[in-house]
Amino acid sequence: MATTRTDGAGGGSTTDADVIVVGAGPGGSSAAYHLASTGLDVLLVEKTTFPREKVCGDGLTPRAVRSLVEMGIDTSPAAGWARNRGLRIVGGGVRMELPWPDLASWPDYGLVRPRLDFDDLLARHAVKAGARLQEGTAVTGPLLDERTGRVVGVLARTGPDREPVTYRAPLVIAADGNSARIALALGIRRREDRPLGVAVRRYYRSPLTNDDHLESHLELWEGRPRQSRLLPGYGWIFGVGDGTSNVGLGLLNTTDAFQNTNYTDLLRRWLAALPPEWGFTEDNAIGPVRGSALPMGFNRTPHYRDGVLLVGDAGGMVNPFNGEGIAYALESGRYAAEVAVQALARAEGPARERALGHYPEIVRAQYGGYYTLGRYFVQLIGNPTIMALGTKYGLPRPTLMRFVLKIMANLTDPRGGDAMDRLINAMTRLAPAA
């Protein structure tokens, strides 16, 4: 994608802001909310118009819930959220319900809400805090200062006629998701040594809509169960609470099946093996099967360059253990906002750059060791033999599975936790940062 320098070539009108946030998904709206709450002038640019669909499982673990609570969002059922009490794991002939851990640092419940509504809610929440939302505006590239090469805004096309427009700001936060258009324009490309997943999902009318557990199927068979190859992936069934369930599957690139699989057909075959009374049939389907990539484990770095901070999926921050991206988008959006506030309080130049350069250190300290463990994990389950042994001998052991739930969902108390917490925290500290 071409970049344009501040030599007048961009054309169009100009709008100024303290910070431009590109993308009004969870990461962008989180950043915009926290920035606007400090009084900064924030422009939140979204290529589509709300409400809009997004490929996702719609399930939120307690890690994501805490960020919503910190933002002052009402997460009660009366506000339209479907609550869940834990995770149901299915595999190896075992069906086990694990409650979310009882921790001081995290809520004890998860949530489900369709992204069609969820993202709209978050964006409006940022607007209430003072952010300016510009919908229907597709960013086409960063605007560079021709003297310094630093990003000083973005170029975009807006409205039904896609009129060119230039937005200028001393700082840009790229929350443009898996497409990562801003990062790519700056030469920040995907790291091939980091995991990548793909997920597909579809909504179905189902009697499981009010299920109070998120359900995860850890055995994903290429064909008939126990008569075909076991794939490194998982399936999910999340009750939405509105008469429907979000049903889907994810697969990792640690198998050659990653690029040689018809995911729509794989989803159909997996659902055909489930009890028919659950309702996952073509007659009950709502909308088409939709898919998206899952950029995992910091598979795009560095997270700061020349006036641009990467948050969420744009920075490859999806959890390799469980494919969760929303929690890390919300958190990294807040971290980026906190760094931006401190940086903009300093004079332009070296002092400001020192503050901005702290952002990659923050996210590395928060997630680096944990994501390294996640990379080891996806490499292990990429081996069909290890995957089969894990489901056969690990799933029947409740204590082990409670430990697995904590590490996969990244839910521990950093101080004063139990023995499991201390072990997981020690492992993440000792693992080299991603």
MARFI-726564 format. One record per residue (C-alpha): x, y, z; residue in three letters. Coordinates in steps of 0.25 Angstrom, whole numbers, plus 5000, padded with zeros to 4 digits. Each point is the difference from the previous one (the first is absolute). Last residue first. Example, Ala and Ser with C-alpha at 12.3 -4.5 7.8 and 13.67 -1.06 7.14 Angstrom:
// MARFI-726564
505549965029SER 499449865002ALA 
***
This chain:
// MARFI-726564
503249465091ALA 500750025013ALA 500849885004PRO 499349915010ALA 500450015015LEU 499050115003ARG 498949924993THR 500349875007MET 500150075014ALA 498650064998ASN 499549874996ILE 500649935012LEU 499650115010ARG 498550004995ASP 499949855001MET 500650005014ALA 498950105004ASP 500050154998GLY 500650115009GLY 500650094989ARG 499849994985PRO 498649935002ASP 499849914988THR 499250004987LEU 500749984987ASN 498849934994ALA 500949884996MET 500850015012ILE 498850005010LYS 499249894992LEU 501349914999VAL 500150015016PHE 498549975001ARG 500349884990MET 501149945008LEU 499150005013THR 498849944992PRO 500849884994ARG 499249934989PRO 500550114990LEU 501549975001GLY 500149854996TYR 499249994988LYS 500050154995THR 501550015002GLY 500349874994LEU 499350034988ALA 500650144998MET 501449945003ILE 499849904989THR 499450104990PRO 501250105002ASN 499550144997GLY 499649995015ILE 501450025004LEU 500350114991GLN 498850075004VAL 500449995015PHE 501450054997TYR 499550124994ARG 499050025012GLY 501250005009LEU 500750114992THR 498650075001TYR 500150005015TYR 501450055000GLY 499750124991GLY 498650035006TYR 500150115010GLN 501550035000ALA 500050004984ARG 498750095000VAL 500750105009ILE 501450004993GLU 499350024987PRO 499350135006TYR 501350055006HIS 500550064986GLY 498850105001LEU 500650065013ALA 501450014994ARG 499550064987GLU 499350115008ARG 501350035007ALA 500849994987PRO 499150104992GLY 498750075002GLU 499850055014ALA 499449915010ARG 498649995005ALA 499749934986LEU 500949895005ALA 499349985013GLN 498649994994VAL 500549914989ALA 500649905009VAL 498749995008GLU 499249994987ALA 500949894995ALA 499849925013TYR 498550024999ARG 500049954986GLY 500949895004SER 499049955010GLU 498750014991LEU 500849934989ALA 500549895009TYR 498749975006ALA 499350004986ILE 501049904994GLY 499849865005GLU 500549894992GLY 500249915011ASN 501449975003PHE 500650094989PRO 499450125007ASN 499750114988VAL 501050115001MET 500550014986GLY 500350155000GLY 498850044991ALA 499249895007ASP 500050095013GLY 500850135000VAL 501150054991LEU 500650145004LEU 500450104989VAL 500950125001GLY 501249954993ASP 499949855005ARG 499449935011TYR 499549865002HIS 501249944993PRO 499649904996THR 498949924994ARG 499849855004ASN 499950045014PHE 499449875005GLY 498949984990MET 499350064988PRO 498749934999LEU 499550004985ALA 498550024997SER 498849924996GLY 498550014997ARG 499049894998VAL 498850064994PRO 498750065007GLY 499249945011ILE 500049844999ALA 498849935006ASN 499649934987ASP 501449974997GLU 500249925013THR 500650035013PHE 498749985008GLY 500549945013TRP 499049894998GLU 500949944989PRO 501149965010PRO 501450044994LEU 500649924989ALA 499450084989ALA 500650135007LEU 501449954997TRP 499749964986ARG 499450144997ARG 501150075007LEU 501049934991LEU 499250034988ASP 500150155003THR 501449985003TYR 500449944987ASN 501449965005THR 501350004992ASN 500750125006GLN 499949965015PHE 500049854997ALA 501550014999ASP 500050025015THR 500650105010THR 499250114993ASN 498949985010LEU 498549974999LEU 498850075006GLY 498549955000LEU 498750065001GLY 498650015006VAL 499450135005ASN 498649965006SER 498750064998THR 498750025008GLY 500450145005ASP 500949945011GLY 501350004992VAL 500349855003GLY 501549974997PHE 500349874993ILE 501549994996TRP 500949914992GLY 501549985002TYR 501349994992GLY 501249924998PRO 499349894991LEU 499849855004LEU 500049924987ARG 498949904997SER 499249895006GLN 500050055014ARG 498850104996PRO 499749994985ARG 500850104992GLY 501150105003GLU 499749985015TRP 500050125009LEU 500249955015GLU 500050115010LEU 498650044999HIS 499750135008SER 498750045006GLU 499850135007LEU 499149975012HIS 498750065004ASP 499349944988ASP 498850104997ASN 500149984985THR 500149855001LEU 498649984994PRO 500650044987SER 499850104988ARG 501350004994TYR 501150104998TYR 501249974992ARG 501550005002ARG 501449984994VAL 501350025006ALA 501450014994VAL 501349995008GLY 501450064999LEU 501249965009PRO 501350085000ARG 501349974992ASP 499450064987GLU 500050145006ARG 498950084994ARG 500650134993ARG 500350145006ILE 500450074987GLY 499450135004LEU 498849984990ALA 499949865006LEU 499850065014ALA 498950104995ILE 499249894992ARG 500049905012ALA 499049914993SER 499949925012ASN 499450125008GLY 500050144997ASP 500450055014ALA 501150094996ALA 500250115010ILE 500550134993VAL 500750115007LEU 500450154996PRO 498650014993ALA 499650034986ARG 498849954992TYR 500050014985THR 498749974992VAL 499849944986PRO 498549994997GLU 499549864999ARG 498750044993ASP 499149935011PRO 500850075011GLY 501550005003THR 501349964994ARG 501250015009ALA 501450055002LEU 500649995014VAL 500850095009GLY 501450055004VAL 500849874998VAL 501550035001ARG 500850004988GLY 500850115006THR 500050114989ARG 498949944991GLU 499149995012ASP 499249884997LEU 498549984998LEU 499649855002PRO 499149934990GLY 498749974994THR 499150025013VAL 498649964996ALA 498950105006THR 498649955001GLY 500050045015GLU 500750125006GLN 499849995015LEU 500550125008ARG 500449965014ALA 499550075012GLY 499749905011ALA 498649984994LYS 500749974986VAL 500849895007ALA 498749945005HIS 499450014986ARG 501249924994ALA 499949895011LEU 498549984998LEU 500250004985ASP 501149895002ASP 499149925009PHE 498750004991ASP 500549944987LEU 501149935008ARG 498949915006PRO 500050005016ARG 500549895009VAL 500650025014LEU 500949945010GLY 499849995015TYR 500949995013ASP 500650144998PRO 501550025000TRP 501150045010SER 499549945013ALA 499849874994LEU 498949895000ASP 500449924987PRO 498949994989TRP 499349875003PRO 500449884993LEU 499049914994GLU 500549864994MET 499549914989ARG 501049894998VAL 500049904988GLY 501450054996GLY 499450144998GLY 499050105005VAL 500350125009ILE 499050085007ARG 500550145004LEU 499550095011GLY 498850075006ARG 499450074988ASN 499350134998ARG 499250044988ALA 500050154999TRP 498950094996GLY 500050115011ALA 499149935009ALA 501049884999PRO 501050095007SER 501350054994THR 499750155002ASP 501350064994ILE 500850095009GLY 501349994992MET 500649925012GLU 498849904999VAL 500349984985LEU 501449975003SER 499749905011ARG 499049934990VAL 501149974990ALA 500849935010ARG 498849935006PRO 499849934986THR 499250064989LEU 499349924989GLY 499550064987ASP 500749894992GLY 500550104990CYS 499850054986VAL 499550145000LYS 498750054996GLU 499650154999ARG 499150095008PRO 500650104997PHE 500650064988THR 501349944993THR 501450064999LYS 500150055014GLU 500850125005VAL 500150045014LEU 500450155001LEU 500550035014VAL 500150145006ASP 500749985014LEU 499250025013GLY 500549895008THR 498749914998SER 500250024985ALA 501349925000LEU 499449895008HIS 498849994991TYR 500850014987ALA 500949895004ALA 498949915004SER 499250034988SER 501249974991GLY 500349875007GLY 498649955001PRO 499750044985GLY 499950144995ALA 501250004991GLY 501150114998VAL 500250085012VAL 500450154997ILE 500650075012VAL 500150155004ASP 499150034988ALA 500050094988ASP 499149984987THR 500450034986THR 499250014987SER 500549934987GLY 501349994994GLY 501149905004GLY 501150064991ALA 500250125009GLY 501449975004ASP 499749945013THR 500449864995ARG 499149894994THR 500149855003THR 499749904989ALA 499449865004MET 
***
